[in-house]
Amino acid sequence: MELGTSEPGTFRAGPDAVFECPHCSAVARLATVEEADTSRAVSWTDGCQECPGVPRHPNVTRCAACQKFYWLGEARQLGWYAPGIELPPEFAGWATAPPIEALDEAGYYEVLEAAGALNPEMELELRVHAWWRGNDRFRKTDPASPPTWDERQIANMTRMIELCAQGDHEVLLFRAEALRQLGRFDEASEALYGLCSDYAAAREKIGALVEQKSRELAVLFG
């Protein structure tokens, strides 16, 4: 689940997970959520889900020490830390270790540029997250005018559409929505036909927006 930014009273924090950078072995801490209020969770037509007030869990991050990017799933977890825990001397650095931060849109583009050749699944994950972070500005307020995307964002969505061509139903939903946001309404409508009945609500919502020739991001559930 994609999660929103921190807001008091909406979640109970768990202990921090302590990770080691795979490039330089620097230590960093990842905030965890033990319990969250999901009553205000929102799903959007681009597939992003957020729970206002709950910290976003990163998939890729930048090391604060060496400034290199790494996938969190490839980093070694060293243990857990919470304030008040007495640490052995060799682990004293955990208490002052920097937080592991989620990337913004520009960060994901940097990862894509720095990574070189990627397998299609990893490339698609990065491009979808860059797309979500670019769409975040539309989640805050209703746009006063039709949304616009710059050349880099358009290129990212275009490549996403190519990568989604042979995907499963969730990926086909990404494809249909990206086509709609680009104003390619006939193709978006055609892509929606590939969705199974489990995605009927999403197909109906996005289909209605296609009929309206709307390119605006919209709430799907919530």
C-alpha positions, 0 to 999 in steps of 0.5 A: 500500500502506498502511504501518506505523510505523517500526521499526529494521532493516526498511527502507533509507531513500532520499533525502527528497523535498522538496515545496512547500506549494501554499498558502504555499510552505513547504518540507517533506521526505517520507521515502522507502523504497529497500528494505523487508523485506516478509516480514511484510506483512499484509492486513486484511479492511478492505483496509488493507495494512501492512508493520510497521516501514515508514513510512506514505506519506501521501496528504494532509498538513497543512502545518507552517507554515500548518496547511492541508491539501493532497494530496501529489499536488498539491504541487510537488516541488522536488528531493531531499535526503539528509544530507551533500549540499552544498546551494546557499545558496538551498536551505539551508532544505531541511536543516531542513525539517519532515517531511511527516506522515501524518494520523491518523483525526481529521486525515482528519475535519478534511479532510472537514469543511474541504474542502466539496464533493468529487468522489465519488472523492476523498471515498471515498479520504478516508473509507476512510483515516479508516476505516482509521485508526479500525480501527488500534486493532484491529490491535495486539491482539485485542479483549477485547470486541466492537469498538465505533464512535462516532457519527462513525465509524458516519456515516463508514462509512454514507457509505462504503457509499453511495459504494461502491454502484456501484464496482469490485470493490475498492470492493465489498469495502470496502462488504461489510466496512463493512456487516459491521462495522456488523452489517448481515450480510444486506447484507454477504452480498449485497454479497459476491456482486458480487465476481469470482473474483480476490477469492475468498479475500477473499469466503470470509474475510469471508463466514465472518465474516458467517456467524459474525455477527462484527464484528471486524477480521481478518487476510486475508493475512499 
